[in-house]
Amino acid sequence: MVNIEFLGPIKKEPLQLEITNLSQLSEVLKQDTQLVSWLESCAVAVNDVLVSSKDVELKSGDKVSLLPPVCGG
Amino acid sequence: MNNEKYLQLIDGALPVEQITNAWYREFKNSNYGAIITFVGVVRDENGIDGLSFDIYEPILNSWFKAWQEKAKSKNAIVLMAHSRGDVPNHESSYVAAVCSPQRRVALELIDEYVEDFKQNAPIWKYDIINNQRVYAQDRSSKIQGAGILS
């Protein structure tokens, strides 16, 4: 199981999904009407490291985080 | 000075004098010729009572570590304090500093450091209006590389 967490203003509980890469995650999340509008603006981290492409393999126990637009200070 | 002193996350408004005085006391004897402090203060505008913040600490820590390394390569150091949760108008939510042997390095680094913080540090801002938190979406920036799942 891969754990998916939604940070900051995205009001959604974490998900546990049987997926093996980020492309599969993209397909799953695009079906979620609550999430689809966030996808274009969210950065993605795998195990707390930001990634820059969907070409990332996932294994059981991995954590994927979605980070919406930020504004510190 | 332990690492918690370099990056401090504090619930509510920042005790600015305490933080900046401690930094000054700690680093004035380290032969840094230039110490530049930036203090961000919550403005009373658009009918807000204050701002509120969420922080994702694991990625903030790696963002900050990368900045410590960048500063070190110029013989400088960076410091930061930020609020968690609610901060009323006219209080501070963010203090950043650069200490460097040379003035030019410090002036240039503080600019880049604060701007990169605004663009990429994993912190989310909400306006507090009638005791509700409203995500400051229009003032927020996509983190570099955003959108790969769309």
Backbone of each chain as ProteinMPNN parsed JSONL, in Angstrom:
{"seq_chain_A": "MVNIEFLGPIKKEPLQLEITNLSQLSEVLKQDTQLVSWLESCAVAVNDVLVSSKDVELKSGDKVSLLPPVCGG", "coords_chain_A": {"N_chain_A": [[0.837, -1.207, 0.0], [0.499, 2.204, -0.829], [0.809, 5.305, 0.751], [-1.119, 8.216, 0.552], [-0.995, 11.616, 1.038], [-2.577, 14.749, 1.751], [-1.79, 18.039, 1.737], [-1.85, 21.16, 3.657], [-4.31, 23.412, 2.531], [-5.949, 21.537, 1.243], [-8.726, 19.782, 1.785], [-8.816, 16.827, 2.688], [-8.878, 13.46, 3.672], [-6.142, 11.158, 4.253], [-5.186, 8.713, 1.746], [-4.996, 5.195, 1.05], [-3.429, 3.368, -1.343], [-3.192, 0.773, -3.82], [-0.765, 0.98, -5.761], [1.867, 1.362, -8.23], [3.346, 3.32, -9.369], [3.736, 6.884, -10.158], [2.22, 7.678, -12.328], [0.001, 6.002, -12.294], [-1.116, 6.909, -9.936], [-1.847, 9.489, -10.718], [-3.89, 8.881, -12.571], [-5.823, 7.773, -10.867], [-6.373, 9.927, -9.116], [-7.402, 11.824, -10.829], [-9.941, 10.971, -11.213], [-11.257, 11.808, -9.046], [-13.509, 14.064, -8.063], [-13.299, 16.023, -6.174], [-10.635, 16.524, -6.047], [-9.543, 16.991, -8.557], [-9.26, 19.588, -9.527], [-7.156, 20.547, -8.061], [-4.874, 19.332, -8.997], [-3.321, 20.42, -11.069], [-1.992, 22.502, -9.859], [-0.511, 21.461, -7.801], [2.519, 20.491, -6.19], [4.587, 17.535, -5.893], [5.683, 15.201, -3.528], [7.744, 12.412, -2.811], [8.164, 10.304, -0.203], [8.907, 12.552, 1.3], [10.61, 13.952, -0.389], [10.81, 16.243, -2.965], [9.576, 15.677, -6.244], [10.149, 15.782, -9.822], [9.009, 14.666, -12.025], [6.586, 12.374, -13.457], [7.627, 9.966, -13.714], [8.247, 7.945, -11.677], [8.873, 5.228, -9.657], [6.902, 3.4, -7.28], [6.781, 1.861, -4.056], [5.442, -0.511, -1.68], [4.513, 1.03, 1.364], [5.621, 3.462, 0.8], [5.348, 7.05, 0.928], [3.356, 9.484, -0.492], [3.088, 12.912, -1.021], [0.915, 15.642, -1.586], [1.403, 18.946, -2.449], [-0.06, 21.935, -2.27], [-0.224, 25.34, -3.76], [2.009, 27.676, -2.184], [2.55, 30.053, 0.504], [4.444, 31.496, 2.482], [5.448, 33.495, 5.346]], "CA_chain_A": [[0.0, 0.0, 0.0], [1.173, 3.511, -0.838], [0.002, 6.293, 1.476], [-1.193, 9.504, -0.138], [-1.478, 12.64, 1.972], [-2.962, 16.012, 1.108], [-1.303, 19.014, 2.706], [-2.361, 22.526, 3.669], [-5.741, 23.697, 2.406], [-6.748, 20.464, 0.619], [-9.433, 19.14, 2.901], [-9.07, 15.443, 2.328], [-8.193, 12.478, 4.501], [-5.169, 10.369, 3.494], [-5.658, 7.527, 1.028], [-4.055, 4.083, 0.89], [-3.699, 2.843, -2.682], [-2.329, -0.282, -4.392], [-0.227, 1.511, -7.017], [3.32, 1.131, -8.315], [4.052, 4.495, -9.901], [2.98, 8.141, -10.054], [1.236, 7.767, -13.414], [-1.226, 5.361, -11.793], [-1.721, 7.824, -8.96], [-2.479, 10.555, -11.485], [-5.154, 8.37, -13.123], [-6.788, 7.611, -9.767], [-6.778, 11.216, -8.544], [-8.197, 12.556, -11.833], [-11.34, 10.518, -11.103], [-11.811, 12.35, -7.793], [-13.993, 15.402, -8.417], [-12.851, 16.956, -5.136], [-9.192, 16.747, -6.176], [-9.032, 17.19, -9.908], [-8.881, 20.987, -9.742], [-5.894, 20.831, -7.362], [-3.72, 18.594, -9.528], [-2.502, 21.278, -11.92], [-1.197, 23.441, -9.051], [0.181, 20.794, -6.69], [3.803, 19.8, -6.29], [4.484, 16.173, -5.381], [6.867, 14.674, -2.846], [7.742, 10.991, -2.476], [8.946, 10.15, 1.036], [9.361, 13.89, 1.702], [11.524, 14.564, -1.355], [10.041, 16.727, -4.118], [9.937, 15.033, -7.51], [9.86, 16.693, -10.925], [8.36, 13.97, -13.129], [5.706, 11.272, -13.076], [8.366, 8.739, -13.975], [8.786, 7.537, -10.383], [8.289, 3.965, -9.174], [6.498, 3.42, -5.873], [6.683, 0.535, -3.439], [4.578, -0.521, -0.496], [5.072, 1.783, 2.485], [6.009, 4.817, 0.385], [4.418, 8.146, 1.206], [3.295, 10.528, -1.516], [2.405, 14.098, -0.491], [0.542, 16.685, -2.536], [1.637, 20.261, -1.821], [-0.674, 23.011, -3.055], [0.571, 26.578, -3.769], [2.467, 28.081, -0.84], [2.745, 31.479, 0.773], [4.908, 31.711, 3.843], [5.826, 34.866, 5.721]], "C_chain_A": [[0.874, 1.261, 0.0], [0.238, 4.502, -0.159], [0.062, 7.638, 0.76], [-1.726, 10.523, 0.859], [-1.615, 13.985, 1.267], [-2.688, 17.133, 2.096], [-2.025, 20.352, 2.602], [-3.857, 22.592, 3.476], [-6.567, 22.6, 1.741], [-7.42, 19.685, 1.745], [-9.773, 17.713, 2.506], [-8.242, 14.527, 3.214], [-7.193, 11.696, 3.641], [-5.819, 9.156, 2.829], [-4.57, 6.453, 1.103], [-4.394, 3.403, -0.432], [-2.699, 1.752, -3.054], [-1.846, 0.213, -5.753], [1.278, 1.302, -7.029], [4.064, 2.297, -8.958], [3.139, 5.725, -9.869], [1.965, 8.3, -11.183], [-0.082, 7.125, -12.99], [-1.924, 6.268, -10.784], [-2.467, 8.944, -9.676], [-3.832, 10.101, -12.016], [-6.209, 8.256, -12.039], [-7.301, 8.984, -9.307], [-7.616, 12.034, -9.527], [-9.673, 12.148, -11.781], [-12.045, 11.154, -9.902], [-12.225, 13.81, -8.03], [-13.533, 16.462, -7.41], [-11.395, 17.382, -5.38], [-8.75, 17.266, -7.523], [-8.574, 18.631, -10.141], [-7.571, 21.356, -9.029], [-4.679, 20.308, -8.137], [-2.762, 19.486, -10.316], [-1.568, 22.172, -11.08], [-0.377, 22.767, -7.951], [1.551, 20.258, -7.089], [3.66, 18.451, -5.581], [5.804, 15.786, -4.711], [6.669, 13.188, -2.608], [8.701, 10.82, -1.3], [9.659, 11.463, 1.4], [10.459, 14.48, 0.824], [10.706, 14.978, -2.573], [10.517, 16.025, -5.385], [9.478, 15.924, -8.66], [9.258, 15.985, -12.124], [7.511, 12.825, -12.588], [6.419, 9.931, -13.173], [9.054, 8.255, -12.695], [8.072, 6.256, -9.956], [7.947, 4.099, -7.692], [6.466, 1.991, -5.342], [5.849, 0.637, -2.16], [5.264, 0.186, 0.666], [5.528, 3.181, 2.104], [4.916, 5.816, 0.748], [4.497, 9.161, 0.071], [2.514, 11.703, -0.934], [2.093, 15.062, -1.623], [0.623, 18.034, -1.849], [1.038, 21.345, -2.7], [0.163, 24.296, -2.993], [0.797, 27.144, -2.371], [2.571, 29.6, -0.725], [3.152, 31.653, 2.231], [5.1, 33.192, 4.114], [4.691, 35.743, 6.143]], "O_chain_A": [[1.855, 1.356, 0.737], [-0.959, 4.544, -0.442], [1.134, 8.131, 0.411], [-2.783, 10.32, 1.457], [-0.882, 14.307, 0.333], [-3.286, 17.175, 3.172], [-2.708, 20.643, 1.619], [-4.605, 21.909, 4.176], [-7.79, 22.723, 1.681], [-6.761, 19.021, 2.546], [-10.88, 17.428, 2.049], [-7.066, 14.781, 3.473], [-7.378, 11.584, 2.429], [-6.846, 8.648, 3.278], [-3.382, 6.76, 1.205], [-5.51, 2.919, -0.621], [-1.532, 1.793, -2.665], [-2.449, -0.1, -6.779], [1.895, 1.09, -5.985], [5.289, 2.259, -9.076], [1.944, 5.627, -9.592], [0.955, 8.983, -11.014], [-1.156, 7.644, -13.294], [-3.15, 6.385, -10.774], [-3.58, 9.304, -9.293], [-4.813, 10.839, -11.928], [-7.369, 8.603, -12.264], [-8.504, 9.179, -9.131], [-8.445, 12.844, -9.113], [-10.545, 12.883, -12.244], [-13.263, 11.054, -9.757], [-11.37, 14.683, -8.178], [-13.396, 17.638, -7.746], [-10.98, 18.466, -4.97], [-7.706, 17.909, -7.634], [-7.61, 18.866, -10.869], [-6.95, 22.366, -9.36], [-3.568, 20.801, -7.943], [-1.544, 19.326, -10.239], [-0.49, 22.551, -11.537], [0.373, 23.439, -7.244], [1.729, 19.663, -8.153], [2.747, 18.246, -4.783], [6.887, 16.013, -5.251], [5.577, 12.746, -2.25], [9.884, 11.145, -1.389], [10.838, 11.476, 1.754], [11.16, 15.402, 1.241], [9.989, 14.159, -3.148], [11.713, 15.807, -5.573], [8.548, 16.717, -8.513], [9.012, 16.623, -13.148], [7.675, 12.372, -11.456], [5.888, 8.897, -12.768], [10.28, 8.167, -12.633], [6.844, 6.198, -9.9], [8.615, 4.818, -6.949], [6.167, 1.044, -6.07], [5.595, 1.725, -1.643], [6.448, -0.029, 0.923], [5.796, 4.004, 2.98], [3.737, 5.477, 0.858], [5.578, 9.636, -0.277], [1.413, 11.523, -0.414], [2.916, 15.272, -2.514], [0.004, 18.254, -0.808], [1.575, 21.643, -3.767], [1.151, 24.348, -2.261], [-0.077, 27.102, -1.506], [2.665, 30.318, -1.72], [2.319, 31.921, 3.097], [4.936, 34.031, 3.228], [4.903, 36.909, 6.476]]}, "seq_chain_B": "MNNEKYLQLIDGALPVEQITNAWYREFKNSNYGAIITFVGVVRDENGIDGLSFDIYEPILNSWFKAWQEKAKSKNAIVLMAHSRGDVPNHESSYVAAVCSPQRRVALELIDEYVEDFKQNAPIWKYDIINNQRVYAQDRSSKIQGAGILS", "coords_chain_B": {"N_chain_B": [[25.655, 26.706, 19.101], [22.572, 25.099, 18.758], [20.793, 23.263, 16.168], [18.094, 23.88, 16.291], [18.054, 26.521, 16.929], [18.719, 27.802, 14.622], [16.606, 27.342, 12.881], [13.516, 28.096, 13.796], [10.313, 27.189, 14.828], [7.306, 28.451, 15.864], [4.45, 28.539, 17.953], [1.857, 30.756, 17.199], [2.185, 34.423, 17.367], [5.454, 35.831, 16.716], [8.063, 36.308, 19.123], [9.724, 38.852, 18.485], [11.853, 40.6, 19.334], [13.152, 39.053, 21.225], [14.011, 36.87, 19.659], [15.643, 38.075, 17.655], [17.492, 39.451, 19.209], [18.737, 37.322, 20.5], [19.944, 36.04, 18.339], [21.721, 38.054, 17.541], [23.342, 38.312, 19.841], [24.452, 35.765, 19.804], [25.908, 35.679, 17.418], [27.45, 37.974, 17.015], [30.017, 37.874, 17.912], [31.266, 36.191, 16.192], [32.717, 37.125, 14.162], [31.311, 38.0, 11.943], [30.837, 40.417, 9.62], [28.564, 41.553, 8.687], [25.244, 41.548, 9.553], [22.07, 40.833, 8.657], [18.723, 41.391, 9.188], [15.451, 40.365, 8.481], [12.172, 41.279, 9.053], [8.96, 40.178, 8.943], [5.752, 41.565, 9.052], [2.364, 41.261, 9.979], [-0.067, 42.776, 8.041], [-2.811, 45.035, 8.461], [-5.339, 44.633, 6.449], [-7.851, 44.441, 3.893], [-9.899, 43.756, 5.625], [-9.099, 41.724, 7.36], [-8.463, 39.852, 10.417], [-6.148, 38.78, 11.063], [-3.476, 36.47, 10.241], [-3.103, 32.986, 9.421], [-1.221, 29.961, 9.697], [-0.146, 26.912, 8.14], [2.354, 24.439, 8.354], [4.56, 22.278, 6.653], [6.703, 20.305, 8.036], [8.801, 18.325, 7.434], [9.643, 18.823, 4.753], [10.13, 21.538, 4.837], [12.339, 21.509, 6.517], [14.248, 20.249, 4.855], [14.362, 22.08, 2.775], [15.412, 24.266, 4.185], [17.87, 23.252, 5.016], [19.195, 22.981, 2.577], [19.493, 25.662, 1.995], [21.171, 26.419, 4.111], [23.475, 25.113, 3.322], [24.016, 26.355, 0.907], [24.497, 28.985, 1.815], [26.713, 28.512, 3.408], [28.631, 27.931, 1.507], [29.32, 30.43, 0.768], [30.574, 31.388, 2.94], [28.729, 32.272, 4.767], [25.852, 32.375, 7.006], [22.426, 31.279, 7.377], [19.373, 32.16, 9.008], [16.221, 31.524, 10.591], [12.869, 32.157, 11.671], [9.529, 31.129, 12.141], [5.953, 31.437, 12.35], [3.473, 29.121, 13.574], [0.027, 28.397, 13.118], [-2.276, 30.885, 14.379], [-1.778, 34.408, 13.827], [-2.102, 37.623, 14.945], [-3.046, 40.809, 13.388], [-0.469, 43.231, 12.877], [1.455, 41.911, 14.276], [4.403, 39.804, 14.201], [5.104, 37.188, 11.865], [7.194, 36.026, 10.643], [10.653, 35.848, 10.619], [13.764, 36.415, 9.247], [17.264, 35.927, 8.717], [20.571, 36.808, 7.628], [23.946, 36.155, 8.15], [27.127, 37.305, 7.488], [30.578, 37.455, 6.48], [31.026, 39.48, 4.636], [29.469, 42.49, 3.457], [28.229, 42.74, 0.846], [27.681, 40.093, 0.093], [25.854, 39.396, 2.083], [23.723, 41.206, 1.613], [22.885, 40.434, -0.929], [22.278, 37.723, -0.545], [20.164, 37.804, 1.349], [18.046, 38.798, -0.072], [17.636, 36.845, -2.098], [17.189, 34.616, -0.514], [14.879, 35.243, 1.038], [13.026, 35.625, -1.033], [13.04, 33.112, -2.318], [12.097, 31.619, -0.224], [9.443, 32.575, -0.092], [8.482, 31.566, -2.489], [8.877, 28.773, -2.456], [8.98, 27.482, 0.094], [7.339, 25.088, 2.148], [4.714, 26.203, 3.263], [1.511, 27.213, 4.24], [-0.83, 29.82, 3.864], [-3.462, 31.495, 5.501], [-6.154, 33.805, 5.511], [-7.569, 35.342, 8.365], [-10.842, 35.736, 8.924], [-13.67, 36.822, 10.427], [-13.276, 34.836, 12.404], [-12.849, 32.626, 10.796], [-10.756, 30.514, 8.799], [-9.417, 31.39, 5.758], [-8.122, 30.219, 2.858], [-5.313, 31.704, 1.364], [-5.325, 31.809, -1.542], [-4.982, 33.363, -3.904], [-2.654, 34.75, -3.401], [-0.74, 32.883, -3.319], [1.989, 30.734, -4.391], [2.826, 28.373, -6.9], [4.764, 25.555, -6.132], [8.047, 24.899, -7.379], [8.014, 22.778, -10.155], [5.409, 21.938, -9.908], [2.281, 20.328, -10.757], [2.683, 17.891, -12.021], [1.001, 15.712, -11.811], [-1.234, 16.294, -13.259]], "CA_chain_B": [[24.21, 26.916, 18.92], [22.025, 23.892, 18.129], [20.076, 23.524, 14.926], [16.78, 24.485, 16.587], [18.204, 27.983, 16.988], [18.808, 28.302, 13.247], [15.252, 27.283, 12.316], [12.581, 28.003, 14.919], [8.888, 27.25, 14.507], [6.716, 28.891, 17.135], [2.991, 28.691, 17.885], [1.389, 32.139, 17.354], [3.058, 35.545, 16.974], [6.863, 35.648, 17.091], [8.691, 37.283, 20.024], [10.778, 39.296, 17.56], [13.04, 41.14, 20.012], [13.846, 37.923, 21.849], [14.664, 36.069, 18.619], [16.729, 38.796, 16.978], [18.547, 39.725, 20.196], [19.488, 36.072, 20.721], [20.803, 35.845, 17.157], [22.79, 39.049, 17.59], [24.27, 37.912, 20.915], [25.143, 34.531, 19.418], [26.765, 35.749, 16.224], [28.247, 39.195, 16.883], [31.414, 37.56, 18.204], [31.768, 35.193, 15.236], [33.43, 37.859, 13.113], [30.48, 38.347, 10.793], [30.827, 41.875, 9.492], [27.235, 42.025, 8.291], [24.101, 40.744, 9.997], [20.87, 41.481, 8.114], [17.502, 40.757, 9.678], [14.191, 40.735, 7.809], [11.024, 40.989, 9.918], [7.673, 40.297, 8.265], [4.693, 41.94, 9.999], [1.033, 41.085, 9.393], [-0.732, 44.059, 7.796], [-4.272, 45.139, 8.577], [-5.863, 44.986, 5.122], [-8.952, 43.607, 3.397], [-10.809, 43.346, 6.695], [-8.677, 40.525, 8.096], [-8.073, 40.016, 11.818], [-4.796, 38.241, 11.18], [-3.162, 35.379, 9.312], [-2.868, 31.699, 10.065], [-0.258, 29.212, 8.874], [0.187, 25.487, 8.266], [3.732, 24.175, 7.91], [4.929, 20.876, 6.52], [8.059, 20.42, 8.56], [9.887, 17.54, 6.809], [10.182, 19.46, 3.541], [10.721, 22.816, 5.254], [13.683, 21.218, 7.037], [15.21, 20.014, 3.765], [14.533, 23.38, 2.096], [16.3, 25.106, 5.0], [19.199, 22.647, 4.995], [19.8, 23.349, 1.291], [19.909, 27.065, 2.122], [22.345, 26.479, 4.99], [24.643, 24.704, 2.538], [24.298, 27.427, -0.058], [25.103, 30.098, 2.557], [28.036, 28.086, 3.857], [29.564, 28.017, 0.386], [29.75, 31.836, 0.685], [31.039, 31.688, 4.301], [27.657, 32.945, 5.492], [24.834, 31.483, 7.566], [21.051, 31.782, 7.332], [18.57, 31.896, 10.201], [14.806, 31.722, 10.286], [11.81, 31.798, 12.617], [8.211, 31.284, 11.529], [4.81, 31.076, 13.189], [2.432, 28.133, 13.257], [-1.276, 28.809, 13.635], [-2.805, 32.24, 14.184], [-0.97, 35.584, 14.168], [-2.954, 38.803, 14.74], [-2.508, 41.972, 12.679], [0.58, 44.042, 13.506], [2.458, 41.051, 14.915], [5.282, 39.194, 13.199], [4.982, 35.749, 11.618], [8.373, 35.536, 9.907], [11.906, 36.586, 10.759], [14.862, 35.73, 8.568], [18.513, 36.683, 8.821], [21.813, 36.319, 7.031], [25.175, 36.673, 8.751], [28.19, 37.061, 6.506], [31.75, 38.33, 6.665], [30.98, 40.64, 3.735], [28.199, 43.184, 3.26], [27.58, 42.452, -0.448], [27.163, 38.722, 0.146], [24.672, 39.393, 2.958], [22.628, 41.927, 0.948], [22.377, 39.627, -2.047], [21.678, 36.48, -0.042], [18.884, 38.003, 2.053], [17.047, 38.975, -1.127], [17.375, 35.549, -2.728], [16.707, 33.709, 0.55], [13.491, 35.587, 1.366], [12.185, 35.386, -2.219], [12.9, 31.663, -2.507], [11.197, 31.191, 0.851], [8.053, 32.878, -0.482], [8.109, 30.74, -3.646], [9.053, 27.312, -2.367], [8.897, 26.852, 1.424], [6.016, 24.456, 2.266], [3.915, 26.876, 4.297], [0.252, 27.678, 3.652], [-1.325, 31.01, 4.56], [-4.914, 31.705, 5.511], [-6.652, 35.028, 6.152], [-8.564, 35.093, 9.42], [-11.966, 36.644, 8.733], [-14.773, 36.345, 11.288], [-12.836, 33.583, 13.044], [-12.708, 31.534, 9.821], [-9.51, 30.52, 8.022], [-9.686, 31.385, 4.319], [-6.853, 29.986, 2.148], [-4.892, 32.872, 0.576], [-4.977, 31.175, -2.814], [-4.54, 34.313, -4.922], [-1.297, 35.227, -3.077], [0.142, 31.726, -3.176], [2.789, 30.37, -5.575], [3.064, 26.948, -7.113], [6.135, 25.118, -5.891], [8.739, 24.513, -8.607], [7.706, 21.401, -10.554], [4.003, 21.606, -9.648], [1.423, 19.979, -11.888], [3.056, 16.657, -12.734], [-0.074, 14.706, -11.792], [-2.426, 16.743, -14.008]], "C_chain_B": [[23.628, 25.686, 18.208], [21.147, 24.274, 16.936], [18.721, 24.174, 15.15], [16.87, 26.01, 16.654], [18.279, 28.593, 15.586], [17.432, 28.365, 12.592], [14.286, 27.062, 13.477], [11.158, 28.12, 14.407], [8.142, 27.43, 15.827], [5.21, 29.028, 16.965], [2.61, 30.157, 18.128], [2.44, 33.165, 16.968], [4.483, 35.335, 17.484], [7.299, 36.713, 18.101], [9.935, 37.84, 19.331], [12.036, 39.764, 18.29], [13.872, 40.016, 20.616], [14.641, 37.131, 20.807], [15.859, 36.82, 18.044], [17.849, 39.162, 17.963], [19.399, 38.484, 20.448], [20.423, 35.814, 19.545], [21.994, 36.806, 17.223], [23.831, 38.676, 18.646], [25.107, 36.714, 20.483], [26.215, 34.782, 18.353], [27.629, 37.007, 16.126], [29.722, 38.937, 17.147], [32.022, 36.566, 17.226], [32.445, 35.839, 14.039], [32.629, 37.999, 11.816], [30.41, 39.876, 10.73], [29.459, 42.429, 9.163], [26.19, 41.039, 8.782], [22.852, 41.477, 9.547], [19.656, 40.694, 8.571], [16.311, 41.282, 8.896], [13.054, 40.327, 8.738], [9.75, 41.221, 9.125], [6.571, 40.534, 9.299], [3.336, 41.83, 9.292], [0.342, 42.442, 9.275], [-2.234, 43.944, 7.983], [-4.792, 45.591, 7.216], [-6.969, 44.007, 4.743], [-9.837, 43.039, 4.506], [-10.387, 42.1, 7.457], [-8.354, 40.874, 9.55], [-6.647, 39.515, 12.041], [-4.589, 37.195, 10.116], [-2.975, 34.097, 10.119], [-2.034, 30.844, 9.121], [-0.257, 27.726, 9.205], [1.593, 25.308, 7.717], [3.911, 22.682, 7.743], [6.418, 20.762, 6.839], [9.112, 19.567, 7.843], [10.488, 18.241, 5.586], [10.714, 20.856, 3.853], [12.148, 22.576, 5.754], [14.674, 20.966, 5.902], [15.422, 21.28, 2.942], [15.561, 24.222, 2.858], [17.737, 24.568, 4.977], [19.922, 23.009, 3.688], [20.274, 24.807, 1.345], [21.111, 27.225, 3.05], [23.606, 26.125, 4.2], [25.037, 25.769, 1.521], [25.0, 28.611, 0.629], [26.534, 29.748, 2.971], [29.069, 28.206, 2.742], [30.037, 29.455, 0.165], [30.249, 32.329, 2.052], [30.007, 32.441, 5.13], [26.782, 31.896, 6.19], [23.457, 32.125, 7.386], [20.326, 31.33, 8.598], [17.11, 32.158, 9.85], [13.932, 31.38, 11.482], [10.48, 32.034, 11.92], [7.128, 30.822, 12.494], [4.055, 29.885, 12.638], [1.122, 28.677, 13.815], [-1.501, 30.303, 13.465], [-1.846, 33.34, 14.642], [-1.821, 36.824, 13.904], [-2.259, 39.894, 13.925], [-1.473, 42.687, 13.551], [1.534, 43.24, 14.387], [3.291, 40.404, 13.808], [5.062, 37.683, 13.111], [6.259, 35.161, 11.015], [9.561, 36.446, 10.173], [12.994, 35.762, 10.083], [16.115, 36.571, 8.74], [19.631, 35.985, 8.066], [22.959, 36.965, 7.794], [26.315, 36.306, 7.814], [29.394, 37.934, 6.828], [31.627, 39.601, 5.83], [29.568, 41.181, 3.528], [27.496, 42.744, 1.966], [26.954, 41.063, -0.454], [25.863, 38.707, 0.961], [23.486, 40.06, 2.264], [22.031, 41.101, -0.189], [21.678, 38.367, -1.549], [20.32, 36.711, 0.614], [17.753, 38.154, 1.035], [16.644, 37.614, -1.698], [16.719, 34.58, -1.739], [15.233, 33.984, 0.874], [12.578, 35.307, 0.171], [11.991, 33.886, -2.473], [12.002, 31.067, -1.425], [9.739, 31.391, 0.438], [7.572, 31.928, -1.587], [8.017, 29.256, -3.336], [8.945, 26.693, -0.981], [7.475, 26.315, 1.642], [5.211, 24.989, 3.455], [2.673, 27.423, 3.614], [-0.352, 28.75, 4.533], [-2.836, 31.111, 4.413], [-5.194, 33.088, 6.097], [-7.606, 34.619, 7.264], [-9.642, 36.172, 9.29], [-13.149, 36.069, 9.501], [-14.477, 34.975, 11.893], [-12.78, 32.378, 12.106], [-11.349, 31.661, 9.133], [-9.866, 30.401, 6.547], [-8.342, 31.299, 3.595], [-6.533, 31.173, 1.235], [-4.422, 32.413, -0.799], [-4.376, 32.162, -3.813], [-3.142, 34.871, -4.648], [-0.287, 34.08, -3.032], [0.832, 31.389, -4.501], [2.906, 28.864, -5.667], [4.519, 26.654, -6.825], [6.728, 24.668, -7.224], [8.436, 23.044, -8.942], [6.264, 20.994, -10.327], [3.302, 21.169, -10.924], [1.726, 18.661, -12.546], [1.945, 15.608, -12.73], [-1.271, 15.094, -12.654], [-2.369, 16.248, -15.449]], "O_chain_B": [[24.141, 25.278, 17.166], [20.811, 25.44, 16.731], [18.246, 24.932, 14.304], [15.873, 26.705, 16.457], [17.942, 29.761, 15.392], [17.122, 29.298, 11.852], [14.241, 25.981, 14.065], [10.832, 29.032, 13.648], [8.324, 26.665, 16.774], [4.74, 29.565, 15.963], [2.994, 30.736, 19.144], [3.444, 32.843, 16.334], [4.695, 34.742, 18.541], [6.948, 37.884, 17.957], [11.05, 37.368, 19.555], [13.148, 39.384, 17.926], [15.101, 40.01, 20.542], [15.794, 36.768, 21.038], [16.958, 36.272, 17.953], [19.022, 39.179, 17.588], [20.618, 38.572, 20.591], [21.57, 35.413, 19.74], [23.135, 36.408, 16.988], [25.034, 38.716, 18.392], [26.306, 36.647, 20.753], [27.287, 34.178, 18.382], [28.468, 37.096, 15.23], [30.582, 39.679, 16.672], [33.164, 36.142, 17.402], [32.712, 35.184, 13.031], [33.2, 38.105, 10.73], [29.975, 40.53, 11.677], [29.207, 43.622, 9.331], [26.242, 39.85, 8.468], [22.589, 42.597, 9.984], [19.571, 39.484, 8.366], [16.176, 42.486, 8.675], [12.975, 39.174, 9.164], [9.489, 42.339, 8.682], [6.465, 39.808, 10.287], [3.188, 42.257, 8.147], [0.182, 43.163, 10.261], [-2.842, 42.91, 7.707], [-4.703, 46.767, 6.864], [-7.002, 42.876, 5.228], [-10.446, 41.981, 4.348], [-11.21, 41.477, 8.127], [-8.022, 42.013, 9.877], [-6.027, 39.791, 13.068], [-5.403, 37.039, 9.206], [-2.725, 34.124, 11.324], [-2.125, 30.981, 7.901], [-0.35, 27.326, 10.365], [1.975, 25.947, 6.736], [3.47, 21.901, 8.586], [7.273, 21.082, 6.013], [10.232, 20.042, 7.655], [11.706, 18.249, 5.41], [11.652, 21.315, 3.201], [13.055, 23.35, 5.449], [15.818, 21.418, 5.97], [16.528, 21.532, 2.464], [16.46, 24.814, 2.261], [18.696, 25.338, 4.924], [21.117, 23.305, 3.697], [21.328, 25.142, 0.805], [21.975, 28.069, 2.808], [24.658, 26.74, 4.373], [26.217, 26.047, 1.304], [25.964, 29.166, 0.102], [27.44, 30.578, 2.894], [30.228, 28.538, 2.988], [31.024, 29.687, -0.533], [30.334, 33.534, 2.291], [30.352, 33.156, 6.071], [26.951, 30.693, 5.989], [23.335, 33.343, 7.26], [20.618, 30.281, 9.172], [16.806, 32.916, 8.929], [14.213, 30.434, 12.218], [10.317, 33.016, 11.195], [7.345, 29.948, 13.333], [3.994, 29.658, 11.43], [1.106, 29.335, 14.856], [-0.988, 30.916, 12.528], [-1.195, 33.231, 15.681], [-2.225, 37.06, 12.765], [-1.035, 39.899, 13.793], [-1.586, 42.739, 14.776], [2.32, 43.807, 15.146], [2.928, 40.452, 12.632], [4.866, 36.999, 14.116], [6.389, 33.943, 10.892], [9.486, 37.658, 9.976], [13.121, 34.561, 10.323], [16.034, 37.79, 8.891], [19.64, 34.767, 7.89], [22.947, 38.169, 8.053], [26.455, 35.155, 7.401], [29.249, 39.024, 7.382], [32.065, 40.671, 6.253], [28.603, 40.423, 3.438], [26.31, 42.414, 1.985], [25.84, 40.875, -0.943], [24.886, 38.073, 0.563], [22.369, 39.545, 2.315], [20.815, 41.079, -0.38], [20.624, 37.986, -2.059], [19.413, 35.894, 0.451], [16.637, 37.689, 1.264], [15.461, 37.281, -1.768], [15.812, 33.827, -2.094], [14.435, 33.052, 0.971], [11.47, 34.802, 0.349], [10.888, 33.451, -2.806], [11.245, 30.13, -1.678], [8.909, 30.496, 0.596], [6.405, 31.537, -1.616], [7.172, 28.555, -3.893], [8.827, 25.472, -0.88], [6.506, 27.016, 1.351], [5.055, 24.331, 4.484], [2.758, 28.024, 2.543], [-0.394, 28.633, 5.758], [-3.401, 30.849, 3.351], [-4.55, 33.497, 7.063], [-8.362, 33.658, 7.119], [-9.389, 37.355, 9.514], [-13.574, 34.943, 9.241], [-15.322, 34.08, 11.889], [-12.674, 31.24, 12.563], [-10.854, 32.766, 8.912], [-10.526, 29.45, 6.129], [-7.517, 32.206, 3.707], [-7.37, 31.595, 0.437], [-3.264, 32.606, -1.169], [-3.392, 31.854, -4.486], [-2.505, 35.408, -5.554], [0.889, 34.295, -2.737], [0.333, 31.71, -5.58], [3.063, 28.169, -4.663], [5.405, 27.409, -7.224], [6.028, 24.133, -8.084], [8.591, 22.17, -8.089], [5.914, 19.831, -10.526], [3.671, 21.579, -12.024], [1.093, 18.323, -13.546], [1.951, 14.705, -13.567], [-2.221, 14.321, -12.775], [-3.277, 16.522, -16.232]]}, "name": "protein", "num_of_chains": 2, "seq": "MVNIEFLGPIKKEPLQLEITNLSQLSEVLKQDTQLVSWLESCAVAVNDVLVSSKDVELKSGDKVSLLPPVCGGMNNEKYLQLIDGALPVEQITNAWYREFKNSNYGAIITFVGVVRDENGIDGLSFDIYEPILNSWFKAWQEKAKSKNAIVLMAHSRGDVPNHESSYVAAVCSPQRRVALELIDEYVEDFKQNAPIWKYDIINNQRVYAQDRSSKIQGAGILS"}
